[in-house]
Structures are given as structure tokens and as C-alpha cells.
Amino acid sequence: MYRKAYIVLIALLGLAAGFILLMAQTSGEVKGEPAAQTALPTAVEEVIQAEPSVAPAVAAEVAMSAAQVREVLLERAKQNLFKPGWVLVRETFTDFTKTEDYVVVPLNGQIIPKNWVRETWLLVDEGLQVKAMFSEKKMLDGTIVSLTRASDGFFGKTLNAEILPNVQIDYWTKTETMHRLIEQGETQEVVFQFLSLDGKRILHVVYSDVFPSPVRMDGLKQPLISFTTEDYYDWQTGQFLLSEGWATLTDDSRQLVGRLEMVLDFNSTPPESVLEGFSITPEE
């Protein structure tokens, strides 16, 4: 039983870890209000023919491996998204299990919110490497949950530089899940499909964990038999858009567990309140 619960926790944390990714050590968290759901298209068009801009090695899109998809997304993100300067990454996570608004970590009493918004400012250099960051995580009522600041000395004083290797290109593209599948030898079945949303061609990535026997989880009306993660990317630019976690229950119905949405802003600079936290003079 403990092993089953652990498997479920790993599956759900796989969703959350893909969402959260790194650095925000939360503390002193309070309750938040449910966020509005984002409407997604239900009709999925599976595209078999090659797209002209795709290299021949990955021309058969429906048959692409996780390694090939990750390579294409990263390359397109480098070409279309990344440029030197500040970028604002805004993430919104919504929990749909309709249970408590927060959970408490038994070992240390830390309170972790179910619904949150995180704004992360990242300073990118000419080599497209993140050299400094400021991250602020809030509950939906605006209460600050955590603050994280890091710099390797490129911009101001060196602060928490060990964090920066985790906030490079994968932070924008959220391809760490596919990286995990690649490391596991791609033994897990992944389905790549395409759909149209607001005039954009969207890559829809679906992969599931199937449990040997039904397992109960708080917030679900019935035990679940599998957990499915669905990721959405702008196929033209390589930008990650959102990810959802779905539980399939014993009656074969599906229940939405959580959603992460991401928006990028390359046309703003951090407010003075952010910049003031860094030393103006780089270290000698």
C-alpha cells in the first residue's frame, strides 16, 4: 500500500515538478482562491506529412521520438524566443482536486499552497545563458509565499549562484519531462499530436503512468487507474504553453488534477524593487 501511494505521489510530483522545476522554497503560505479554467480545443488533428521547416531526420512527425521532439523544440526556442536582456516568466498553477487549499509537509511543517502565481525575472547574456534571476511566488490573493534571488557576478554580487544551472533554456521550454523519458530509454509510450489554437500549430504531447491496481487519492471521487500528463507547445516557436495532469478513474472517467500555464514577456525591465536587491557594482 505504501509503495502504491508512493507511485501515485511520484506521478503527481512528476506533473508538479515539471511545473515548478527549481528554486522556490516556499514558506508561510496561506489560502488561495480557485483560478479560472482555460478552454482547450477538443478536436485533435494528427498530422503525418512533413513540415518544410523540419529537418529530414524528424520529418515523420507522428513517429518522432521524445529525443527528436526535444531537439526541435530547443532549437526553435533558441531561434525564436531567446535573446540577450531581461525576460519575465509568469507561471500560474491551478489545483482542481477541490480539497484543502494547502498541504503541510510532515517533516518540517512547511505549508505548500495548491494554487499560486510565480513571476521570475531572468537576465540572459549574449551566449543565451541565464546570469541572474529574481523569482517571487504569490498566492492568488497577492500574499508573497517566497522570494529567490541569484546572480553569478555577471550582474551585481554573486548570490545563490548554484541555482542558475537549473534555470537555463529548459526553464522556458519545460522539456525536462521529455529529458526524463529519454534517460529512461523512452520505454514509456508518448503520443505526439497536432492541433490548431488561435491560428497557431500546437504540439500536443501525451504520456501516461498506469498503476498495477487502483489507488485512492484525496480529491478524486474514485480510485485512479492511471495518471496522464498532457503538454502543449507552440510548434513554430518552441514555446511551452501549458501542461495538465489527468487522472483516469475506475469507471473510465477522467478528472483534471492540475494545470500549469506559462506566459513570456521579453519587452519589459524589472522594477526598481527587483533591481535594488542586486549590488550595482559587479564583484572584482
N, C-alpha and C positions, 0 to 999 in steps of 0.2 A: 504493500500500500504506500509506504513511504517512497519507494522507487517510482511508482506511478505518479504520485504527486510531484515528485522532483522533475519527472519528464515534462509534465504539464507546465511547471514553473519555468523550465528551460525554454520550452516553446514560446511561452508568453514573453519571457525576458528576451528571447531572440527578436521578437517584434519590438519590444521596448528598447532593447539595446541598439537595434537598427535605427530607432527613433532618437534615442538620447545620445549615443555614440561616445561621449567622452566625459567631460570635465566637471559638470555641475554637481558639486557635493551639496546636497540640499540640507537645510536646517530650518527649524522654527516655522514649519509650514502650516497654513490654515486652510479652511474650506473654500472651495470654488464653486461657481455655478456651471451647469452643463452648457457646452458650446453648441452652436447651431451646426447641423449636419450639412455636408457639401454634396449636392446632387451629382451622381456619376452616371454616365451612359450605361445602358444595359445591353445594347446590341454590340457585339464584338465581331469585327471583320478580320478573319485570318488571311494574311497576305502571304502568298507563296513566291511571287515573282521578285526578282532582284530590284533594288533601288539603285539608280545610276550612281549615286554618290557613295555607295557602299563598296568597299574593296572586294574583289572576286573571292577572296578567302572566306567572306561572310555573306556571300550573295544569297544563298538559300536561307532567308531569314527565319522561316518557321523551324528550320533544323539547327539553328545556331546553338552552340554550347554556351554555358554561363561564362566561360573564359572569353569567348569571342564577343559576346554582348558587352561584357565589362570593358573590353579593349575599345570597342566602338564608342561607348558612352564616354569613357575617359578622354579619348581623342577628340570627340566632338565638343566636349566641355572645354577642353584646352583651347580649341579654335574659336568657340563662340561665347564663352562665359568669362574666362579668366583674363584679367588684365591688371597691371600694377595699380595700387591705390587701395582705398578702403572699400569693403563690401559689407553690407548688412544682411545677415542671415536671420530670418524670422521664422521660428517654428511654433506650431500650435498643436498640442496633443490633447485629444478628447477620449475619455473613457466612457464606454457605453454599457457597462455591466449593471448600472443602476444600483450599485451597492454604496458603501460608505465613500465619502469624498476624499479620504486619505487613508493610508495604511501606515502602521508603525513597525519599524524594524525591531524584532525582539532583542537582538544582541546589544543595541545601543540606544534604543528608544527614539531613533530618528524618525521624524514624520515625513512621509513622501506623498505629495499631492497626486490625485488622479487626473486632474485637468490643469494644464499650465500653458504659458506662453514664454518663449525664450528668444531674446534678441542678442545676437552675437556680432560684434564688430571685429572684422579681420583685416589686418594690414598685409597686403601682398606686394612682394618685391618684383624686380624685373625678371627674375627667374621663376616667377609664379609660385614662390614659396611663402607660406604664412610666417611673418616675423613678429607679429604682435596681435593680441586679441583682448577683447573685453566682452564678457558674457553676463547677462542679467536675466535671471529666471523669475517669473512672477506668477502668482495665482491669477485667476480671471478677474478678481476684484481689484487687481493692481498691487496687491501686497507682495513685496520682494521676498523671494524664497532664498536665493543665493546670488552671490557675485563672484566672478572669477576673472582675474587679470593675469596676462602673461606677456613677456617680451624676452627676446634673446639678446637684447642690447642693440639691435638694428634701429629700434625706435625707443629711446629712453633707457631707463635702467633695466637690468636683467631681473625678471620676475617670473617664477614658476616656469622656466624655460622647458622643463621636461614635459610639459603639457603639449607644446607646439607640434611635435611629430604626429600627434593624433588629429590635428586639425588642418591637414593638407587637402589635396584635391578630393579625397574620398568624402570629406565633410560636406561638400556641395552635392556630389553625385550620389551619395548614400549607396555606394556599390559594395560596402563591406559584407553584406549578406551574400552576394554572389561570390565574393572572395572566400567566404567560409565554405560555400558549396564546392568551390574549386579545390580548396585544401582537403576536403573530404573525398576527393576523387570524383565529384559530380555523380555520386551514387543516388542522390535524391532527384526525383523527376521534377523538372522545371518546364513549364509551358510558356512560350513566348507568343503573344498575340498582338494585333494592332487594332486600334480604334480611332475614330475621329472625334475630337473635342475642341469646340471653338475654332474650327478651321485648322487645328494642329494634328499632326500624326503622332499618336501616343503609343508608346510601347507598354504593354500590359504584361507583367511578369507574375506568374502564379506558381507557388510551391507549397507542399503540404507535409505535415507530420501526422502519420496515422498511428494511433495507440493500439496495443495488443488487446486491450479491453477497455470499456467505457470508464471514464474518470469524472468525478464531480469537481466542479469549481464554483466558488462563490459568484453569484450574479448571473449564472446560467440556469434556465428553467429545467433543464435536463442534463444528464451526464453527456460529456462530449466524446466523440469517437475519433475526431481528427481536428487539427488546427491548421488553417491556411493563411498564408501571407500573400497579399496582392499589392505589388508595387507599380507605380505609374511614372513614366519618364517621357519628356519631350524628345522624340526620336531625332528631331532635326538638330537640336542644340545640345542634347545630352543632359539637360537639367532634370533633376529629381523633382517631382511634383507632390506626390503623397503616397502613403502606404496605409493599408488597412489589414487588421487581423480578424479573421472569421472563424468561429467555432461551428463545426458540424455536429449536431446533437443526435441522440439515439433514434429520434423519429425522422431523421434525414433533413430536418430543417436547419437553416444556417442563422447564426446570431452574430452581429457585428460586435466585436470586443473593444477595439480601439482604432484610432486614426491619427496619423501624423501628417501635417501639411507644412510645406516649406515655400517661402517666398524670398527671392533675392532682390537686393537693391544696390546697384552699382553707381548711383548718381548722387549719393549723399555723403556727408562727412560727419564724424561723430560729434556730438555736442560737447561743449567745454567740460561738462561734468564728467565725461568719459576721459577726455584728453588730460585733464588735471591729475588723474591718477598715475600717469607716466611721468618720469623725470624728463624735463625738456632737453637736458644735455646727455647724450649717449655716454656710456662708460668708456673710460680711456682704455 
